[in-house]
Amino acid sequence: MGQVLVRNLDERVIESLKTKAELKGCSLEQVLRDVLTNAAPLTPEEKIALFQKLRAMSPPLGDVDTRAAIRRGRDDEFDE
């Protein structure tokens, strides 16, 4: 598993998280793990932004007939 070091956290944030850990009966480390795990999945907006970024990196298709390319790909599967 990976590790992350976070510097320059406000003391009030740390104290608040310690209090949450104490109330839950677990460690500060576990509370932090839970917070980061819950924050990690991409939102639908972030997924769209990622798709748009990747799409911008790809060359334009131009005059490619995508339906014909798909058909050729399917036909090639049956030739094997």
Summary of the structure (lengths in Angstrom):
residues: 80
radius of gyration: 23.8
end to end distance: 41.4
largest distance: 66.0
contacts: 121
relative contact order: 0.06
helix: 68%
strand: 0%
